[in-house]
Amino acid sequence: MLEIKCLKRNFGQTVAVDNIDLSISDNTVIALYGKNQSLGTTTLINLLSGHLQPDSGEIMFNGQNIIPLNPCQRKELGLSYVAQEDYLFDELTIADHVLAVARNSTTTVNELYAQWRMDSQFLKKSFTALARAGIDVPMETKIKDLPSLKKKLLTLGLAMLEPFKLLVWEDPFKEIEADSYQEITKMINELQEEHKTILFTCNELDIAQQITDQIFVIEDGKISPYDTQ
């Protein structure tokens, strides 16, 4: 599904991703662990999502080179990216965020009636996706009134509004209470049961070992399989 070859990205004199090779198969759950809070984990996620461009190397998704593609184009191919909740807007509602996703869709047109019709259809479709992600609060709820776990699940639900094959999830366990980890692991397990592939960053190795097929460690820009011994 995903083939990364000789991928490199520098920030000035700092080497964040140093000639990384990585192969990910269909229907697997992979965790990236940044040793010593390595810059490489976030950089690699941003390279995959299209929010950063590499200095060199290849990223092949289902046989297609996606480096020239922007994040929306990658999403159309089935690569969905879940950012941290910092990308949500406190004063906007859940419905506002759903409509923002709808209006960034390539199928949305500008005519007033057609826009209203598209918004209505998208909202109806979103109820199921958000409920599946654990969003059981009113759509008019403002983001600032959501607990951390619900914010995390909302970012996931928004990513699932369109079909996807690979989910790239940035630090799903960050800034939530340990007793809420089970909700995140449940979602990851359910997605794998639906034959989705999940790649996420994680600092909680004990949790990652319970739900992943493999863990990779990034340190000083290099990547290697995690040694459980």
Residue frames as qw, qx, qy, qz and C-alpha x, y, z in Angstrom:
[[0.000, 0.883, 0.469, 0.000, 0.00, 0.00, 0.00],
 [0.056, -0.990, 0.131, 0.012, 2.59, 2.57, 1.10],
 [0.860, 0.072, 0.008, 0.505, 6.21, 2.56, -0.02],
 [0.111, -0.980, 0.141, 0.088, 8.66, 5.17, 1.23],
 [0.880, 0.157, 0.052, 0.445, 12.09, 5.20, -0.38],
 [0.560, 0.084, -0.045, 0.823, 15.16, 7.27, 0.52],
 [0.112, -0.881, -0.352, -0.297, 12.99, 10.03, 1.99],
 [0.531, -0.121, -0.252, 0.800, 14.90, 13.02, 3.31],
 [0.069, -0.883, -0.274, -0.375, 13.95, 16.33, 4.85],
 [0.518, -0.074, -0.325, 0.788, 16.25, 18.90, 6.48],
 [0.131, -0.952, -0.265, -0.076, 15.49, 22.08, 8.38],
 [0.021, -0.919, 0.387, -0.067, 18.64, 24.12, 7.90],
 [0.206, 0.526, -0.814, 0.137, 21.44, 22.09, 9.45],
 [0.534, -0.130, 0.704, -0.449, 19.00, 19.80, 11.26],
 [0.341, 0.085, -0.838, -0.418, 18.28, 16.47, 9.59],
 [0.617, -0.097, 0.375, -0.685, 14.74, 15.50, 10.58],
 [0.923, 0.198, 0.282, -0.171, 14.21, 12.60, 8.15],
 [0.100, -0.690, 0.654, 0.293, 17.39, 10.92, 6.96],
 [0.370, 0.310, -0.790, -0.378, 16.97, 8.64, 3.93],
 [0.548, -0.037, 0.681, -0.484, 14.07, 6.71, 5.45],
 [0.398, 0.043, -0.794, -0.457, 12.79, 3.52, 3.82],
 [0.389, 0.052, 0.710, -0.584, 9.46, 2.11, 5.01],
 [0.347, -0.079, -0.754, -0.552, 6.93, -0.33, 3.60],
 [0.407, 0.053, 0.599, -0.688, 3.39, -0.66, 4.99],
 [0.063, -0.153, -0.923, -0.347, 0.99, -3.40, 3.91],
 [0.470, -0.377, -0.358, -0.713, -2.81, -3.33, 3.67],
 [0.760, -0.494, -0.294, -0.304, -4.88, -3.86, 6.82],
 [0.678, -0.067, -0.467, 0.564, -2.08, -3.26, 9.30],
 [0.315, -0.939, -0.104, -0.095, -1.68, -0.97, 12.30],
 [0.698, 0.233, -0.203, 0.646, 1.70, 0.73, 12.53],
 [0.354, -0.915, -0.132, 0.142, 2.99, 3.05, 15.25],
 [0.532, 0.563, -0.209, 0.597, 5.83, 5.54, 14.95],
 [0.614, -0.728, -0.190, 0.237, 7.66, 6.25, 18.19],
 [0.346, 0.809, -0.204, 0.429, 9.93, 9.28, 18.34],
 [0.770, -0.312, -0.323, 0.453, 12.79, 8.51, 20.69],
 [0.382, -0.331, -0.150, 0.850, 13.86, 11.51, 22.77],
 [0.271, 0.777, 0.335, -0.458, 10.93, 13.45, 21.27],
 [0.454, -0.058, 0.566, 0.686, 12.44, 13.12, 17.83],
 [0.285, 0.513, -0.077, -0.806, 11.51, 15.76, 15.27],
 [0.068, 0.175, -0.844, -0.501, 11.38, 12.99, 12.70],
 [0.161, 0.385, 0.900, -0.128, 7.98, 11.57, 13.68],
 [0.248, 0.741, 0.330, -0.530, 6.05, 14.79, 13.10],
 [0.107, 0.580, -0.485, -0.646, 8.08, 15.54, 9.99],
 [0.071, -0.018, 0.946, 0.317, 7.39, 12.13, 8.49],
 [0.220, 0.572, 0.748, -0.257, 3.64, 12.45, 9.19],
 [0.209, 0.773, 0.064, -0.596, 3.60, 15.87, 7.52],
 [0.025, 0.403, -0.718, -0.567, 5.48, 14.51, 4.52],
 [0.135, 0.228, 0.956, 0.128, 2.90, 11.74, 4.14],
 [0.188, 0.696, 0.593, -0.357, -0.08, 14.08, 4.52],
 [0.439, 0.600, 0.360, 0.563, 1.33, 16.60, 2.04],
 [0.228, -0.963, -0.140, 0.042, 1.81, 19.45, 4.49],
 [0.305, -0.742, 0.468, 0.370, 5.56, 19.28, 3.88],
 [0.799, 0.563, -0.201, -0.066, 7.58, 18.50, 0.77],
 [0.866, -0.327, 0.186, 0.330, 10.69, 16.27, 1.00],
 [0.053, -0.779, 0.454, 0.429, 14.14, 17.34, -0.11],
 [0.356, 0.369, -0.784, -0.351, 14.47, 14.00, -1.91],
 [0.236, -0.007, 0.945, -0.224, 13.00, 10.50, -2.04],
 [0.376, -0.159, -0.663, -0.627, 9.72, 8.84, -3.03],
 [0.406, 0.085, 0.679, -0.605, 6.34, 8.27, -1.44],
 [0.327, -0.018, -0.762, -0.558, 4.28, 5.70, -3.35],
 [0.464, 0.091, 0.603, -0.643, 0.65, 5.12, -2.35],
 [0.747, 0.363, 0.523, -0.192, -1.08, 2.22, -4.10],
 [0.702, 0.226, 0.461, 0.493, 1.51, 2.43, -6.85],
 [0.264, 0.852, 0.224, 0.391, 1.22, 6.19, -7.42],
 [0.470, 0.040, -0.250, 0.846, 3.80, 8.82, -6.60],
 [0.184, -0.841, -0.507, -0.044, 1.96, 11.26, -4.31],
 [0.467, -0.342, -0.100, 0.809, 4.74, 13.77, -3.70],
 [0.081, 0.183, 0.313, 0.928, 3.39, 16.20, -6.34],
 [0.325, -0.591, -0.635, -0.376, -0.11, 16.02, -4.81],
 [0.172, -0.442, 0.321, -0.820, -1.50, 18.40, -2.21],
 [0.208, -0.036, 0.840, -0.500, -3.32, 17.15, 0.93],
 [0.653, 0.304, 0.244, -0.649, -6.78, 17.31, -0.70],
 [0.655, 0.440, -0.515, -0.335, -5.60, 15.34, -3.72],
 [0.182, 0.260, -0.922, 0.219, -4.04, 12.71, -1.46],
 [0.432, 0.091, 0.644, -0.625, -7.32, 12.46, 0.44],
 [0.716, 0.371, -0.125, -0.578, -9.17, 11.83, -2.83],
 [0.530, 0.370, -0.758, -0.094, -6.88, 8.84, -3.38],
 [0.833, -0.359, -0.399, -0.135, -7.81, 7.44, 0.03],
 [0.556, 0.028, -0.479, 0.679, -5.08, 8.79, 2.31],
 [0.338, -0.829, -0.278, -0.348, -6.82, 10.48, 5.22],
 [0.412, 0.261, -0.465, 0.739, -4.96, 12.59, 7.77],
 [0.497, -0.767, -0.400, -0.069, -6.08, 13.21, 11.36],
 [0.263, 0.560, -0.326, 0.715, -4.39, 16.24, 12.88],
 [0.271, -0.230, -0.686, 0.635, -4.20, 17.06, 16.54],
 [0.044, -0.775, -0.627, 0.065, -7.17, 18.93, 17.97],
 [0.253, -0.512, -0.001, 0.821, -5.20, 22.21, 17.81],
 [0.072, 0.077, 0.587, 0.803, -6.61, 22.57, 14.29],
 [0.131, -0.672, -0.720, -0.112, -10.14, 22.96, 15.65],
 [0.032, 0.420, -0.027, 0.906, -11.60, 26.41, 16.32],
 [0.092, -0.179, -0.770, 0.606, -12.89, 26.96, 19.86],
 [0.302, 0.307, 0.261, -0.864, -15.73, 29.36, 18.97],
 [0.518, 0.158, -0.551, -0.635, -17.09, 27.25, 16.11],
 [0.801, -0.113, 0.378, -0.450, -19.53, 24.38, 16.54],
 [0.556, -0.084, 0.807, 0.179, -19.27, 20.76, 15.50],
 [0.577, 0.659, 0.482, -0.029, -21.67, 21.52, 12.63],
 [0.169, 0.926, -0.221, -0.254, -19.45, 24.41, 11.49],
 [0.281, -0.538, 0.753, 0.256, -16.51, 22.04, 11.20],
 [0.601, 0.256, 0.754, 0.070, -18.57, 19.48, 9.30],
 [0.472, 0.837, 0.252, -0.109, -19.69, 22.13, 6.80],
 [0.042, -0.833, 0.463, 0.300, -16.10, 23.31, 6.41],
 [0.451, -0.185, 0.839, 0.244, -15.20, 19.79, 5.34],
 [0.547, 0.569, 0.613, -0.026, -18.16, 19.71, 2.95],
 [0.308, 0.932, 0.045, -0.187, -17.26, 23.01, 1.33],
 [0.150, -0.683, 0.643, 0.312, -13.69, 21.87, 0.72],
 [0.702, 0.146, 0.695, 0.059, -15.05, 18.89, -1.21],
 [0.111, -0.195, 0.599, 0.768, -14.34, 18.82, -4.92],
 [0.035, 0.449, 0.843, 0.293, -18.03, 17.96, -5.52],
 [0.041, -0.708, -0.461, 0.534, -19.32, 21.18, -3.96],
 [0.323, 0.512, 0.405, 0.685, -20.57, 23.86, -6.38],
 [0.170, -0.033, -0.229, 0.958, -21.09, 27.58, -5.85],
 [0.325, -0.421, -0.433, -0.728, -24.76, 28.09, -6.72],
 [0.333, -0.343, 0.456, -0.751, -26.76, 28.96, -3.61],
 [0.869, -0.098, 0.044, -0.483, -29.40, 26.24, -3.85],
 [0.857, 0.245, -0.445, 0.089, -26.92, 23.56, -4.85],
 [0.215, 0.432, -0.631, 0.607, -24.68, 24.63, -1.95],
 [0.559, -0.286, 0.377, -0.681, -27.55, 24.37, 0.52],
 [0.941, 0.060, -0.146, -0.300, -28.53, 20.96, -0.87],
 [0.684, 0.352, -0.564, 0.301, -24.95, 19.70, -0.64],
 [0.072, -0.422, 0.586, -0.688, -24.61, 21.01, 2.92],
 [0.756, -0.188, 0.193, -0.596, -27.85, 19.30, 3.94],
 [0.938, 0.158, -0.297, -0.085, -26.82, 15.96, 2.44],
 [0.492, 0.424, -0.600, 0.467, -23.37, 16.18, 3.98],
 [0.328, -0.411, 0.488, -0.697, -24.77, 16.98, 7.42],
 [0.901, -0.097, 0.036, -0.421, -27.08, 13.97, 7.26],
 [0.857, 0.278, -0.408, 0.151, -24.22, 11.71, 6.24],
 [0.217, 0.539, -0.564, 0.586, -22.02, 13.13, 8.97],
 [0.661, -0.461, 0.232, -0.544, -24.38, 12.14, 11.80],
 [0.995, -0.036, -0.090, -0.039, -23.58, 8.47, 11.28],
 [0.683, 0.422, -0.360, 0.474, -19.83, 9.00, 10.92],
 [0.049, -0.583, 0.421, -0.694, -19.55, 11.22, 13.99],
 [0.808, -0.376, 0.154, -0.425, -21.71, 8.91, 16.10],
 [0.959, 0.125, -0.210, 0.141, -19.48, 6.04, 15.05],
 [0.486, 0.458, -0.396, 0.630, -16.48, 8.05, 16.22],
 [0.460, -0.379, -0.632, 0.495, -18.07, 8.59, 19.64],
 [0.026, -0.079, 0.055, -0.995, -19.47, 12.09, 19.15],
 [0.221, -0.521, -0.822, -0.071, -22.76, 11.88, 21.04],
 [0.099, -0.527, -0.337, 0.774, -23.28, 15.57, 21.81],
 [0.413, 0.805, 0.369, -0.211, -25.43, 18.12, 19.93],
 [0.656, 0.402, 0.257, 0.586, -24.01, 19.39, 16.63],
 [0.045, 0.903, 0.072, 0.422, -24.36, 22.99, 17.85],
 [0.725, -0.625, -0.015, 0.290, -21.87, 22.33, 20.68],
 [0.230, 0.917, -0.320, 0.066, -18.89, 24.67, 20.50],
 [0.769, 0.299, -0.482, 0.294, -15.43, 23.15, 20.39],
 [0.043, 0.507, -0.529, 0.679, -14.40, 24.98, 23.59],
 [0.677, -0.309, 0.294, -0.600, -17.12, 23.06, 25.44],
 [0.932, 0.122, -0.324, -0.105, -15.88, 19.63, 24.39],
 [0.702, -0.594, 0.379, 0.103, -13.63, 17.54, 26.66],
 [0.056, -0.643, 0.670, 0.367, -10.23, 16.54, 25.28],
 [0.427, 0.029, 0.895, 0.128, -11.34, 13.04, 24.32],
 [0.488, 0.685, 0.511, -0.178, -14.34, 14.34, 22.35],
 [0.197, 0.855, -0.277, -0.392, -12.08, 16.78, 20.49],
 [0.222, -0.406, 0.840, 0.285, -9.79, 13.92, 19.60],
 [0.442, 0.302, 0.845, 0.017, -12.70, 11.80, 18.39],
 [0.397, 0.811, 0.223, -0.367, -14.12, 14.75, 16.43],
 [0.087, 0.702, -0.555, -0.438, -10.92, 15.10, 14.42],
 [0.271, -0.080, 0.942, 0.181, -11.17, 11.40, 13.66],
 [0.432, 0.561, 0.670, -0.223, -14.84, 11.67, 12.72],
 [0.307, 0.822, -0.087, -0.471, -14.15, 14.56, 10.35],
 [0.030, -0.510, 0.773, 0.377, -11.44, 12.50, 8.66],
 [0.281, 0.112, 0.952, 0.050, -13.89, 9.63, 8.20],
 [0.464, 0.562, 0.284, -0.623, -16.53, 11.69, 6.41],
 [0.615, 0.590, -0.372, -0.368, -15.04, 10.61, 3.08],
 [0.999, 0.015, -0.016, 0.034, -13.91, 7.08, 2.08],
 [0.002, 0.817, -0.575, 0.033, -10.30, 6.24, 2.89],
 [0.912, 0.140, -0.380, 0.063, -7.85, 3.34, 2.71],
 [0.632, 0.034, -0.427, 0.646, -5.01, 4.65, 4.88],
 [0.339, -0.908, -0.182, -0.167, -5.49, 6.70, 8.04],
 [0.537, 0.265, -0.352, 0.719, -2.49, 8.76, 9.16],
 [0.479, -0.805, -0.310, -0.164, -3.19, 9.84, 12.75],
 [0.325, 0.542, -0.402, 0.663, -0.96, 12.29, 14.58],
 [0.119, 0.164, -0.693, 0.692, -0.52, 11.46, 18.27],
 [0.500, -0.453, -0.533, -0.511, -4.04, 10.17, 19.10],
 [0.656, -0.476, -0.536, 0.236, -3.19, 9.64, 22.78],
 [0.335, 0.151, -0.221, 0.903, -1.77, 13.11, 23.39],
 [0.163, -0.152, 0.203, -0.953, -3.47, 15.37, 25.96],
 [0.720, -0.323, -0.327, -0.520, -6.14, 12.89, 27.01],
 [0.558, -0.514, 0.531, -0.377, -6.49, 11.14, 30.34],
 [0.025, 0.303, -0.949, -0.080, -5.11, 7.61, 30.64],
 [0.408, 0.234, 0.813, -0.343, -8.57, 6.27, 31.46],
 [0.578, 0.632, 0.094, -0.508, -9.70, 7.48, 28.02],
 [0.021, -0.482, 0.777, 0.405, -7.06, 5.52, 26.10],
 [0.420, 0.166, 0.892, -0.038, -9.48, 2.61, 25.76],
 [0.494, 0.713, 0.318, -0.383, -11.79, 4.69, 23.56],
 [0.255, 0.753, -0.465, -0.390, -8.95, 5.42, 21.13],
 [0.169, -0.292, 0.930, 0.146, -7.72, 1.83, 21.05],
 [0.523, 0.387, 0.718, -0.247, -11.29, 0.66, 20.43],
 [0.488, 0.775, 0.009, -0.403, -11.58, 2.93, 17.38],
 [0.108, 0.628, -0.715, -0.289, -8.26, 1.70, 16.00],
 [0.336, -0.043, 0.940, -0.030, -9.28, -1.93, 16.46],
 [0.548, 0.562, 0.525, -0.330, -12.65, -1.33, 14.78],
 [0.385, 0.780, -0.268, -0.413, -11.01, 0.38, 11.80],
 [0.035, -0.435, 0.876, 0.207, -8.64, -2.53, 11.32],
 [0.459, 0.220, 0.842, -0.180, -11.58, -4.93, 11.44],
 [0.536, 0.738, 0.256, -0.320, -12.99, -2.92, 8.54],
 [0.806, 0.233, 0.287, 0.462, -9.75, -3.59, 6.63],
 [0.137, 0.976, -0.078, 0.153, -8.37, -0.09, 7.04],
 [0.743, 0.118, -0.265, 0.603, -4.66, 0.60, 7.42],
 [0.316, -0.941, -0.089, -0.080, -3.63, 2.89, 10.29],
 [0.643, 0.219, -0.258, 0.687, -0.34, 4.68, 10.82],
 [0.320, -0.907, -0.152, -0.229, -0.07, 6.76, 13.97],
 [0.323, 0.503, -0.521, 0.609, 2.54, 8.45, 16.13],
 [0.751, -0.579, -0.267, -0.170, 2.69, 7.51, 19.79],
 [0.085, 0.644, -0.587, 0.483, 4.74, 8.15, 22.91],
 [0.701, -0.318, 0.463, -0.440, 3.02, 5.42, 24.96],
 [0.296, 0.379, -0.850, -0.214, 4.90, 2.27, 23.96],
 [0.223, 0.037, 0.921, -0.316, 2.96, 0.00, 26.30],
 [0.567, 0.490, 0.359, -0.557, -0.32, 1.02, 24.66],
 [0.461, 0.602, -0.458, -0.464, 1.14, 0.82, 21.15],
 [0.027, 0.286, -0.956, -0.050, 2.33, -2.74, 21.72],
 [0.416, 0.226, 0.781, -0.407, -1.23, -3.84, 22.53],
 [0.556, 0.640, 0.358, -0.393, -2.82, -2.61, 19.29],
 [0.323, 0.753, -0.412, -0.400, -0.16, -2.56, 16.57],
 [0.969, 0.237, -0.001, 0.071, 1.24, -5.06, 14.13],
 [0.742, 0.126, -0.099, 0.651, 4.58, -3.27, 14.26],
 [0.229, -0.945, -0.061, 0.223, 6.28, -0.30, 15.91],
 [0.677, 0.441, -0.032, 0.588, 9.04, 1.74, 14.30],
 [0.460, -0.731, -0.124, 0.489, 11.40, 3.99, 16.25],
 [0.456, 0.767, 0.048, 0.449, 12.65, 7.27, 14.78],
 [0.567, -0.727, 0.027, 0.386, 15.81, 8.70, 16.28],
 [0.259, -0.589, 0.383, 0.662, 18.12, 11.32, 14.77],
 [0.466, 0.529, -0.302, -0.642, 16.23, 11.05, 11.51],
 [0.240, 0.229, -0.921, -0.203, 16.72, 7.30, 11.19],
 [0.793, -0.139, 0.048, -0.591, 14.04, 4.63, 11.42],
 [0.233, 0.259, -0.935, 0.062, 14.29, 1.10, 12.78],
 [0.669, -0.373, -0.567, -0.302, 11.91, -1.63, 14.01],
 [0.443, -0.644, 0.358, -0.511, 11.22, -1.51, 17.74],
 [0.496, 0.178, -0.829, 0.188, 13.02, -4.20, 19.69],
 [0.678, -0.561, -0.165, -0.446, 10.74, -5.57, 22.39],
 [0.837, -0.139, -0.412, 0.332, 13.61, -7.35, 24.17]]
